[in-house]
């Protein structure tokens, strides 16, 4: 039985302390080879940091 790869896009405004939160509509996404995804956000007042988590399910 094979596994599927899944992704979550998360962000935080405080890099040293962590506190990563999933971005609405950008979490628990199954990888599909022919699918392209992008995320565009408004320019925030403060710095915002992003990361992508990948896992097998």
N, CA, C and O atoms as a MOPAC input file, in Angstrom:
PM7 MOZYME 1SCF
protein

 N      0.85100 1    -1.18400 1     0.00000 1
 C      0.00000 1     0.00000 1     0.00000 1
 C      0.89600 1     1.24500 1     0.00000 1
 O      1.76800 1     1.38700 1     0.85700 1
 N      0.67600 1     2.13800 1    -0.95800 1
 C      1.49100 1     3.34200 1    -1.06800 1
 C      1.00600 1     4.46000 1    -0.17000 1
 O     -0.10900 1     4.44300 1     0.35000 1
 N      1.86300 1     5.40700 1    -0.01300 1
 C      1.53300 1     6.58900 1     0.78100 1
 C      1.35400 1     7.78400 1    -0.13900 1
 O      1.87100 1     7.80200 1    -1.25600 1
 N      0.63900 1     8.75600 1     0.32200 1
 C      0.47500 1    10.02400 1    -0.38800 1
 C      1.21900 1    11.10700 1     0.37100 1
 O      1.33400 1    11.05700 1     1.59600 1
 N      1.71400 1    12.07200 1    -0.36000 1
 C      2.39500 1    13.20900 1     0.27100 1
 C      1.37200 1    14.31900 1     0.47800 1
 O      0.57700 1    14.61700 1    -0.41300 1
 N      1.40000 1    14.93000 1     1.66100 1
 C      0.47600 1    15.99500 1     2.03800 1
 C      1.26800 1    17.20600 1     2.49900 1
 O      2.35500 1    17.06800 1     3.05800 1
 N      0.71700 1    18.40300 1     2.26100 1
 C      1.41500 1    19.65300 1     2.57900 1
 C      0.53800 1    20.58400 1     3.41900 1
 O     -0.69000 1    20.56200 1     3.34500 1
 N      1.22200 1    21.40000 1     4.21800 1
 C      0.58500 1    22.46600 1     4.99900 1
 C      1.42300 1    23.72600 1     4.84600 1
 O      2.64300 1    23.67700 1     5.00200 1
 N      0.79300 1    24.84600 1     4.54500 1
 C      1.46500 1    26.14100 1     4.53500 1
 C      1.13200 1    26.82000 1     5.85400 1
 O     -0.03700 1    26.96500 1     6.21000 1
 N      2.16300 1    27.23500 1     6.57500 1
 C      1.98100 1    27.85800 1     7.89100 1
 C      2.70600 1    29.19500 1     7.92700 1
 O      3.61900 1    29.44500 1     7.13900 1
 N      2.28700 1    30.04400 1     8.84900 1
 C      2.97600 1    31.32300 1     9.02300 1
 C      3.05400 1    31.70600 1    10.49100 1
 O      2.34300 1    31.16500 1    11.33800 1
 N      3.94100 1    32.65800 1    10.76700 1
 C      4.09300 1    33.22900 1    12.09900 1
 C      4.61900 1    34.65200 1    11.94300 1
 O      5.24600 1    34.98100 1    10.93700 1
 N      4.36300 1    35.48200 1    12.92900 1
 C      4.91400 1    36.84100 1    12.91400 1
 C      6.10100 1    36.96000 1    13.86300 1
 O      6.76700 1    37.99500 1    13.90300 1
 N      6.36800 1    35.89900 1    14.62900 1
 C      7.47400 1    35.92500 1    15.58300 1
 C      8.33600 1    34.68000 1    15.37300 1
 O      8.07300 1    33.63100 1    15.96100 1
 N      9.34500 1    34.79900 1    14.55000 1
 C     10.17600 1    33.66100 1    14.18400 1
 C     10.87300 1    33.00000 1    15.37600 1
 O     10.86000 1    31.77200 1    15.45500 1
 N     11.48700 1    33.74900 1    16.31700 1
 C     12.17400 1    33.09000 1    17.44000 1
 C     11.25000 1    32.25300 1    18.33300 1
 O     11.66400 1    31.20800 1    18.83400 1
 N     10.01400 1    32.69800 1    18.53700 1
 C      9.14400 1    31.96500 1    19.45600 1
 C      8.30400 1    30.89600 1    18.76200 1
 O      7.64700 1    30.09200 1    19.42400 1
 N      8.32400 1    30.88500 1    17.43700 1
 C      7.52900 1    29.87500 1    16.71800 1
 C      6.07500 1    30.28900 1    16.65500 1
 O      5.75100 1    31.35600 1    16.13500 1
 N      5.19600 1    29.44900 1    17.18400 1
 C      3.77000 1    29.75200 1    17.14400 1
 C      3.22700 1    29.66000 1    15.73300 1
 O      2.42500 1    30.49600 1    15.31800 1
 N      3.65900 1    28.64700 1    14.99200 1
 C      3.22500 1    28.47400 1    13.61200 1
 C      1.75300 1    28.10100 1    13.54700 1
 O      1.28400 1    27.24500 1    14.29700 1
 N      1.02700 1    28.75200 1    12.64000 1
 C     -0.39900 1    28.48300 1    12.43400 1
 C     -0.65100 1    28.17000 1    10.97400 1
 O     -0.06200 1    28.78600 1    10.08600 1
 N     -1.52500 1    27.21300 1    10.72900 1
 C     -1.90100 1    26.87800 1     9.36300 1
 C     -2.68000 1    28.01500 1     8.72600 1
 O     -3.48800 1    28.67300 1     9.38300 1
 N     -2.43500 1    28.24000 1     7.45500 1
 C     -3.13000 1    29.28800 1     6.71500 1
 C     -4.43000 1    28.71000 1     6.15900 1
 O     -4.43600 1    27.65600 1     5.52300 1
 N     -5.51500 1    29.41200 1     6.40800 1
 C     -6.84700 1    28.96200 1     5.99400 1
 C     -6.86600 1    28.58600 1     4.51100 1
 O     -6.49300 1    29.38500 1     3.65200 1
 N     -7.30000 1    27.37400 1     4.22900 1
 C     -7.39600 1    26.90600 1     2.85700 1
 C     -6.08600 1    26.40100 1     2.27300 1
 O     -6.04300 1    25.97900 1     1.11700 1
 N     -4.99900 1    26.44100 1     3.07600 1
 C     -3.68300 1    26.04200 1     2.57800 1
 C     -3.07200 1    24.92300 1     3.42300 1
 O     -1.85100 1    24.77500 1     3.47400 1
 N     -3.92000 1    24.13900 1     4.08400 1
 C     -3.43000 1    23.03200 1     4.90600 1
 C     -4.09100 1    21.73000 1     4.47700 1
 O     -5.14800 1    21.71800 1     3.84600 1
 N     -3.43100 1    20.63500 1     4.84100 1
 C     -3.95900 1    19.30200 1     4.54700 1
 C     -4.23300 1    19.12500 1     3.04600 1
 O     -5.30500 1    18.67400 1     2.64300 1
 N     -3.23900 1    19.49100 1     2.23900 1
 C     -3.35700 1    19.44300 1     0.78400 1
 C     -2.59800 1    18.22300 1     0.26400 1
 O     -1.39700 1    18.08000 1     0.49200 1
 N     -3.31300 1    17.35600 1    -0.43200 1
 C     -2.67300 1    16.17600 1    -1.00300 1
 C     -1.93500 1    16.56900 1    -2.28100 1
 O     -2.46200 1    17.30600 1    -3.11400 1
 N     -0.71300 1    16.06900 1    -2.42300 1
 C      0.08600 1    16.36400 1    -3.61300 1
 C     -0.50200 1    15.65600 1    -4.82900 1
 O     -0.80200 1    14.46300 1    -4.79300 1
 N     -0.65300 1    16.41000 1    -5.88200 1
 C     -1.11200 1    15.87600 1    -7.15800 1
 C     -0.10800 1    16.38500 1    -8.19300 1
 O      0.12000 1    17.59100 1    -8.29100 1
 N      0.49000 1    15.48300 1    -8.96000 1
 C      1.58700 1    15.86200 1    -9.85300 1
 C      1.20700 1    16.93800 1   -10.87200 1
 O      2.06800 1    17.72000 1   -11.27400 1
 N     -0.03000 1    16.99700 1   -11.29100 1
 C     -0.42600 1    17.96800 1   -12.31400 1
 C     -1.02300 1    19.24900 1   -11.72500 1
 O     -1.48300 1    20.11500 1   -12.47000 1
 N     -1.01800 1    19.37300 1   -10.41500 1
 C     -1.64600 1    20.53100 1    -9.77600 1
 C     -0.60500 1    21.55900 1    -9.35800 1
 O      0.43100 1    21.20700 1    -8.79500 1
 N     -0.87900 1    22.82500 1    -9.63200 1
 C     -0.02900 1    23.93800 1    -9.21200 1
 C     -0.82300 1    24.78600 1    -8.24000 1
 O     -1.97100 1    25.13600 1    -8.51000 1
 N     -0.22000 1    25.11500 1    -7.11700 1
 C     -0.90500 1    25.95300 1    -6.11800 1
 C     -0.05400 1    27.16400 1    -5.83100 1
 O      1.17500 1    27.10400 1    -5.87900 1
 N     -0.71600 1    28.26700 1    -5.53100 1
 C     -0.00200 1    29.45600 1    -5.09000 1
 C     -0.82100 1    30.15100 1    -4.02100 1
 O     -2.03600 1    29.97600 1    -3.92700 1
 N     -0.13300 1    30.93600 1    -3.22300 1
 C     -0.78800 1    31.68000 1    -2.14900 1
 C     -0.36100 1    33.13200 1    -2.27100 1
 O      0.83300 1    33.43200 1    -2.28500 1
 N     -1.31600 1    34.02100 1    -2.35800 1
 C     -1.04400 1    35.45200 1    -2.42800 1
 C     -1.73100 1    36.11100 1    -1.25500 1
 O     -2.92900 1    35.93200 1    -1.04000 1
 N     -0.96900 1    36.87300 1    -0.50100 1
 C     -1.52900 1    37.54300 1     0.66900 1
 C     -1.36800 1    39.05300 1     0.54300 1
 O     -0.54800 1    39.54300 1    -0.23400 1
 N     -2.15300 1    39.76900 1     1.31000 1
 C     -2.01400 1    41.22700 1     1.37300 1
 C     -0.70200 1    41.56700 1     2.08300 1
 O     -0.19400 1    40.77200 1     2.87400 1
 N     -0.16800 1    42.72700 1     1.80100 1
 C      1.07200 1    43.14400 1     2.44900 1
 C      0.77400 1    43.41100 1     3.92200 1
 O     -0.03000 1    44.28500 1     4.24700 1
 N      1.43000 1    42.65100 1     4.82300 1
 C      1.15200 1    42.82100 1     6.25400 1
 C      1.87700 1    44.03700 1     6.83200 1
 O      2.87800 1    44.49000 1     6.27900 1
 N      1.37000 1    44.55600 1     7.93900 1
 C      1.99900 1    45.69000 1     8.62300 1
 C      3.31600 1    45.25900 1     9.26600 1
 O      4.26500 1    46.04100 1     9.32400 1
 N      3.37700 1    44.01200 1     9.75000 1
 C      4.58700 1    43.47600 1    10.37900 1
 C      5.14900 1    42.34900 1     9.52400 1
 O      4.47200 1    41.81500 1     8.64400 1
 N      6.40300 1    41.99900 1     9.80300 1
 C      7.03000 1    40.88800 1     9.07700 1
 C      6.25000 1    39.60000 1     9.31500 1
 O      5.72500 1    39.36800 1    10.40400 1
 N      6.18300 1    38.77900 1     8.29500 1
 C      5.49900 1    37.48900 1     8.37700 1
 C      6.41900 1    36.43700 1     7.77200 1
 O      7.00900 1    36.65300 1     6.71400 1
 N      6.53600 1    35.31600 1     8.43800 1
 C      7.41600 1    34.24400 1     7.99600 1
 C      6.57500 1    33.02900 1     7.63000 1
 O      5.55400 1    32.76100 1     8.26200 1
 N      7.00400 1    32.29900 1     6.61300 1
 C      6.25000 1    31.15400 1     6.10800 1
 C      7.10000 1    29.89300 1     6.13900 1
 O      8.32800 1    29.94800 1     6.07400 1
 N      6.41700 1    28.75100 1     6.24200 1
 C      7.08600 1    27.46000 1     6.07700 1
 C      6.08800 1    26.48100 1     5.47800 1
 O      4.87400 1    26.65400 1     5.59000 1
 N      6.62200 1    25.46200 1     4.84900 1
 C      5.79900 1    24.39600 1     4.29300 1
 C      6.17700 1    23.10900 1     5.01400 1
 O      7.35200 1    22.75800 1     5.11500 1
 N      5.17000 1    22.41900 1     5.51000 1
 C      5.37500 1    21.11300 1     6.13100 1
 C      4.93900 1    20.05300 1     5.13000 1
 O      3.90400 1    20.19000 1     4.47900 1
 N      5.73100 1    19.00100 1     5.01200 1
 C      5.39100 1    17.87700 1     4.13200 1
 C      5.37800 1    16.61100 1     4.98200 1
 O      6.19400 1    16.44900 1     5.88900 1
 N      4.43600 1    15.71300 1     4.67400 1
 C      4.35100 1    14.46100 1     5.42700 1
 C      3.75700 1    13.38200 1     4.53300 1
 O      3.12500 1    13.67000 1     3.51600 1
 N      3.97000 1    12.15300 1     4.92700 1
 C      3.36500 1    11.01300 1     4.24500 1
 C      2.19900 1    10.51700 1     5.05200 1
 O      2.25600 1    10.47000 1     6.28000 1
 N      1.14300 1    10.14700 1     4.36700 1
 C     -0.05800 1     9.65000 1     5.03400 1
 C     -0.52800 1     8.40000 1     4.34700 1
 O     -1.53200 1     7.81400 1     4.75200 1

